[in-house]
Every structure is written in structure tokens, then in C-alpha cells.
Amino acid sequence: MTSASREKIEKRAYELYLKRGGAHGYDVADWLKAEKEILGNGQSAAPAGASRPAAKTRAGAATGEPKPQPAARSRTPKKGA
């Protein structure tokens, strides 16, 4: 991959991040989508024969929806503290 290709992918991935409202947790999905758009035909930017660790799946990652946030914890002090 040339440095020009990488810069295009970085720029497009950032555009996707902004389009989603800056929600965190989708960096891998944004990168792969940008890579596919820039390089086309499902080609990877990784050199031939290089393996990439499997991406962790997240709720809504395939649909682009934000992942659910954990419930807020109660901050009441414990007895005897």
C-alpha cells in the first residue's frame, strides 16, 4: 500500500467517524469500510500473506448504531464506611 492510499483511507475513516456524530468504538469498522471504498473489491491494505487479528464484534457494529451504554451506578456510601 502506498502512503497516498493510506492517507486516503485515514481521511475517509475519519469522515465516517464524523458522519456518525463522533461516537467511539467503531474505529475498526470505519477503517475497513474506508479501505474497501478506497481500494475496492474487498482488497485489504495488509500485504499479501499478512494476517490481521479478528475484529471484536460490538452491538450495532454491523448496522452503524451506537452501542448501548452501561447503567449508572449508585454512589450511596456503604454502611460502616
Secondary structure, 3 states (H helix, E strand, C coil): CCHHHHHHHHHHHHHHHHHCCCCCCCHHHHHHHHHHHHHCCCCCCCCCCCCCCCCCCCCCCCCCCCCCCCCCCCCCCCCCC
